[in-house]
């Protein structure tokens, strides 16, 4: 058996070359990086229930945030025809798409995750939500600036409704980040020693 070490997409991997029972050369790869362990105590059935419950909260939050975002786009306020209002609004959809992707990956992750599972699941959810919050805060500030610049020339009730959608998004995302920190805050890394 010949062993060599390399870096794969999920972390450190070891590859072993061996002869199979038929005399063929076979390459075997095994993960030898660190593991990320979720803060959960219990058996496998309880783990699946906990993962489903927390995954549904993640999914419900992603759907709610997307719903707020789409609703804000349907307000048809005067500032929706201004490029420095529209583009930040449109740039909010990729972080929301990544939030959905991270939520989908989370539904199939084990309790003890490899690095690639952690990065594409739980870490992606956190980064996407925080990125969406930053862009949403920028959208809200730009809308406030638009209201002050064109105060007498706009339909103020629609602009305020649009601004309310931004504030509602930020409040919901802030509550979710607090939930995320409480739920996944005890995540620890199981370092591999060799």
SVG drawing of the C-alpha trace seen along z (x, -y; Angstrom):
<svg xmlns="http://www.w3.org/2000/svg" viewBox="-49 -70 53 81">
<polyline fill="none" stroke="black" stroke-width="0.4" points="0.0,0.0 1.4,-3.3 0.2,-6.5 0.4,-10.1 -1.2,-13.2 -2.9,-16.1 -5.5,-18.8 -9.0,-18.1 -12.0,-20.4 -13.1,-19.4 -9.7,-19.6 -6.8,-17.3 -7.2,-14.0 -5.0,-11.0 -5.0,-8.7 -3.9,-5.1 -3.0,-3.0 -3.6,0.7 -4.2,3.8 -7.7,5.1 -8.6,8.8 -8.5,8.9 -4.9,7.5 -6.0,4.0 -4.5,0.8 -7.2,-1.1 -6.9,-4.6 -8.7,-5.1 -9.2,-8.5 -10.1,-9.2 -10.8,-12.5 -8.3,-13.3 -9.1,-16.9 -10.9,-18.4 -14.5,-17.7 -17.2,-20.2 -19.5,-18.9 -23.0,-20.3 -24.0,-21.0 -26.5,-18.2 -26.7,-15.4 -28.8,-12.4 -29.3,-9.4 -29.6,-9.2 -33.4,-9.5 -33.4,-12.5 -30.7,-14.0 -32.8,-13.6 -35.7,-15.3 -33.6,-18.2 -32.0,-18.6 -35.5,-18.6 -36.8,-21.2 -33.9,-23.6 -33.8,-23.0 -37.5,-24.0 -36.8,-27.2 -33.9,-28.0 -36.2,-27.3 -39.1,-29.3 -36.8,-32.3 -35.4,-32.1 -38.9,-32.0 -40.0,-34.9 -37.0,-37.0 -37.6,-36.3 -41.2,-37.2 -40.4,-40.5 -37.9,-41.2 -40.4,-40.4 -43.1,-42.4 -40.8,-45.4 -40.2,-45.1 -44.0,-45.2 -44.6,-48.5 -43.9,-50.5 -42.6,-53.5 -41.0,-56.5 -37.5,-55.5 -37.9,-52.2 -37.0,-54.1 -33.6,-55.3 -30.6,-53.1 -28.9,-53.7 -32.1,-52.3 -32.8,-49.5 -29.3,-47.9 -28.8,-47.4 -32.3,-45.9 -31.4,-43.5 -28.1,-42.6 -30.0,-41.2 -31.3,-38.2 -27.9,-36.3 -27.4,-36.2 -30.9,-35.0 -30.3,-32.3 -27.2,-31.2 -29.3,-31.2 -31.7,-28.7 -28.7,-26.6 -27.2,-26.5 -30.5,-25.5 -31.0,-22.7 -27.5,-21.3 -28.2,-21.5 -31.1,-19.0 -28.6,-16.3 -25.6,-17.1 -24.5,-14.7 -23.9,-15.8 -20.2,-15.4 -19.4,-17.3 -16.4,-17.5 -15.1,-20.9 -16.9,-21.0 -20.2,-20.1 -19.8,-22.8 -18.8,-25.4 -21.6,-24.7 -24.3,-24.3 -24.1,-26.1 -21.4,-28.6 -23.1,-29.5 -26.3,-30.2 -24.6,-32.6 -22.6,-34.4 -25.6,-34.8 -27.8,-36.2 -25.2,-38.7 -24.5,-39.8 -28.2,-40.2 -28.5,-42.3 -25.6,-44.6 -27.1,-45.1 -30.6,-45.7 -29.2,-48.3 -27.6,-50.0 -30.9,-49.9 -32.7,-51.5 -30.1,-54.3 -30.3,-55.0 -34.1,-55.1 -34.0,-57.6 -31.6,-59.7 -34.0,-59.5 -36.9,-60.6 -34.9,-63.6 -33.7,-64.6 -37.1,-64.5 -39.4,-65.1 -42.0,-67.3 -42.0,-65.5 -42.7,-61.8 -45.6,-59.8 -44.4,-59.6 -46.8,-56.8 -45.3,-54.4 -41.7,-55.4 -42.5,-54.8 -44.0,-51.4 -40.9,-50.5 -38.7,-51.7 -40.9,-49.7 -40.2,-46.5 -36.5,-47.2 -36.9,-47.7 -39.0,-44.5 -36.4,-42.5 -33.6,-43.8 -35.7,-43.0 -36.5,-39.5 -32.9,-38.8 -31.6,-40.2 -33.9,-37.9 -32.8,-35.0 -29.1,-35.8 -29.8,-35.7 -31.6,-32.3 -28.6,-31.0 -26.1,-32.1 -28.1,-30.4 -28.7,-27.2 -25.3,-26.7 -23.2,-28.7 -21.8,-25.6 -20.4,-24.1 -17.0,-22.8 -14.1,-21.6 -12.8,-18.0 -9.2,-18.4 -7.5,-15.4 -4.1,-14.6 -1.7,-12.3"/>
</svg>
